[in-house]
Amino acid sequence: MYKIIDGKELAAKMRIDLKKDVEAFSQKHGRHIGLAVVLAGDNPASQIYVKNKIKACEEVGIKSFAYYLSGDVSQEELENLLRTLAEDKKINGILVQLPLPEHLDSEKALKIIPDSKDVDGFSADNIGKLCQGKDSIVACTPNGVMKMLESCNVDLRGKKAVVVGRSNIVGKPMAMLLLNADATVTICHSKTRNLKEECLGADVLVAAIGRAKFITADMVKQGAVVVDVGMNRDESGKLCGDVDFEAVKEKCSYITPVPGGVGPMTITMLMYNTYLSATRSEI
């Protein structure tokens, strides 16, 4: 019988604890923890994401600073804002909502964010530390997945973990976290041969490719732990993941749903990373 890893429930519990930690920090230091969120353009999905992040800040007691830039903002204007935020002591974390409008160079802009305020965990320094097994700010979604696995006491030592997807945001850091937890890790992608066979060998299968219901029952090992990072729409417009949940669930020991799985944990880990950045700035 499979068990669902309820990300919404876990996120709610974590936010209660985090709120206490944030309040204790504010009382000790006499100031708020601050997160700056920068949004350029009017992408509807990005606007929703930013709104949810600001709401999460309010919930845990982090002060949010939202900067809404026009869709035709220049590279220079964006970079000047980021330099100002980088030097602002009220700001402990800086988040640039991606994707940026096409005329902007996101890589160049993100390099301006100091590693200490990189609450997305995307900087070369933070990724490098993760690869070396050193303490670092870790990308929110993969870190949230690890918290979910920990909540179910999934022992990763010696297990075969397969990550389907190799993005810098999820796939690669996810693989590094699993490797650091002593799993034997395989990364699969669009060029992988015998993908079905690779997935069938997985004790832990993480799907992060952005293709609706791509992982089917014949790709999943009996008793596997399946984590679905995808967020898609099916043929009827209903939210779904990369995993065909209804077909796959009976083969799993644990499985995450969409929605209500990894998604709520991502924003919670952003709040956690902002708190972590604040505590480290005091060392």
N, C-alpha and C positions, 0 to 999 in steps of 0.2 A: 504494500500500500504506500503510495507516494505521500510526501508531506510538502506543503507549500511554504516557501520562505517568504514571509510577509514583510516586504520592504517598508510599507507604509507604517506598520505597527512598530518595527524596529526604529525607523526614523523618528517617530513620535517619542519613543522612550529616550533616544539619544538626545533629542532637543531639550527634554526636561532636565537632563543632567548638564547639558551644555549651558543652558540658561543659568543654572546655579554657578557654574564656573565663570561665566561672563560677569555675573553680578559680583562675585568675589573679587575678580580682577579689577572691576571698576571701583569698588569700595577701597581696595588696597592702594590703587594708583591715583584715585581721584579724577578719573577721566573715562570716557567711553572707548570701546574698541570700534574702529571705523573701517568700513568697506566702501570703496569707490567703484561704481558700476558705470561703464561708458558704453553708450549705445549710439551708433551712427546710422542714420537712415530710418526707414519706416517699415522694415520687414515685420510682418504680423507675428510670426512665430517668435522672433527675437524679442518683440515687445512683451509677449506673454512670459517668456523666460525671465526677462528682467523684472517684470511685475512680481513673479513668484519668488525671486531672489530677495527683493526688497521686503516682501511679506515675511519671508523666513528670518530676515534680519530683525524685524520688529518682534517676532515671536521669541527669539533668544536673547534680545537685548543689545544687539549690535547696531550701531548707528550707521545708516546707509547714506551715501552721497551719490545721487544719480545725476549723470551728465548726458543730456540728450542733444546729439549733434545732427545737423541737417544731412541729408543724403549726398549733398555736393560739397561737404566739408573737405578742405584741402589736407594733404598729407602733413604739411607744416603745422596747421592748426591742431590736428590730432596729436602730433608728436609734442607740441608745446604744452598741451593739456597734460599729457602723460608725464612730462618732465616736472611740471608743477606738482602733480599728485605724488610723484616719487619723492619729492623733497618735503611734502607736507607731513608733519609729525602726527597730525590727527588721523591720518590714513594708515592703517595696518595692512590692508590688502587692496590690490587693484585688479579689476576684472574688465576686460574688453570683450563685449558680447560679439561672438563670431556667428556667421560670416560678416565681414565688413563689406561696404559697397565695392564693386569691382575695381574702381580706379585707385583704391587705397592698397598700400603694401602692408599687409597684416604682419608679416614676419619682421619687417623693419620696425614697425610700431611696437610690437611686443617685446623687442629687445631692450626697449627703454625702461620697461618695468624692472625694478631691482629684484634680484632673486629672493630677497627677504619679504617682498610684497607680492610675489608670484603665487597667489592662492589657487590658481588653476593647476600649478605643478607642471607647466609647459616649458619652462626655461631649460636651456642646455645644461646649466649647472645642476638643477634639481633632477633632471632626467639622468645625468651622469652619475650623481650620487646614488640614485635608485639602482642603476645598473651595477654599481660597485657595492651594493648592500649597505650603504651608509645612510644615516638619518637625513631625511629630506622632506620637503613638501611634496606630497604625492597626488597625482591627477585624481580628481574627485570621484569619477565613476568607477575606475578599477579599485580604488581604496574602499569605496562603498561596497563593492562586491566582496572584498576580503572580510569586511565587518559582517556581512550577511553569512558567509561561510563559517566564521568564528561563532556566530550566534547559534548555529546548529551543531557546533562541535565537530565540524568536518575536519578530519585529520588528513592533511595534504602530504605528509611525509611519505615519500616513495611512490605516491600515486601518479598515474599518467594523466596529465592535464592537456587538453587540446583547446587552443584559442583560435576561433575562426574569425579572421580579421586582423589586419596589421597596421591600423591607423596609429598616429602618434598620440592621439587623445585617449584611446582605449586599448587597442590590441597590443601594442608594444609594452606600455607600462603594466598592463594586466599580466603579460607573460613574465615580466621581471618580478612582479610581486609573488606570483606562483612559484617561480624558481627560487626566490629568497625564502619561501616557506617549505623548501625541500621537495617540491613536486618535480617530476620529470616532464618538461614542457615541449610541446610541438605547436608551432604557429602555422596555421593554414590560411590560404588566400585564393584569389581568383586563378592563379597559375598552378595551384597544387594538384598533383596527379593523385588519383585514387582517394579523393576527399572523403567519400563514404567510408572507406576502410579505415582511414585515419580517425574519423569521428567514432567509429564503432569500437575502437580500442581505448577510448577515453573513460577514465573513472570520473573525471570532472570535465564537462564540456561547456565552454563559454562561447556564445554566439554573439558576434559584434560586427555584422557586415551590412546591415541596413537593407535586407531583402525579406519581404514579408513571407513568413511561414516556410523559410528555406530549409530549415532542419526538420526532417521528417522522421517518423518512427523507425524506419529501416536504417537510420544513421546513428541510432542511439543504443548503447549497450544496456542490457538489463541491470538495474540497480545503480545506474549512473546518477551523478549530481549534475543538473542542467541549469545553467544561468543564462538568461535571455536579456541581452543588453539592448536589443533592437527596439525601435519605436517607429512603426509603419502604419499604413492604412491598407486594409484588405480590399477585395473587389467590391464590397458593399460599403466601403468608407469607414468601417469600424477599426478602432485602434487595435493593433496586434504587434507581436514581436517578430524576431527572426526564426522563432521556433513554432512549429505547428502544435500548440499547447494541448489541444484536445486529443490529438493522435499520439503525442509523445508521453504525456503525464503518467500513464499506467506502467511505463517501463522504468520510471525514475524512482530513486530513493528520496531525492529532494528536487524541487523545480521552482523557479521564480515565475510569477505571472506578469502579464503586460495588459493593462497598466497595474500599478500597485506593487511592483517588484523593485527593480534597480532604480527607476526614476526618482522616487522620493529620497533615496539614499544619496543621490548625486548632490542635490542642493544642501542636504544636511552636512555632507562632508566639506562643502564649500564653507559653511559656517564654522565647522571644526578647524579647517585650515586657516581661516581668518583669526580665530582665537589663538591657534598655535603660533601664527606669525606675531601676534601681539605679545605673547609670553616670551618669545625668543628675542624680541626687541628690547626686553628689559634685562636680559642677561649681560 
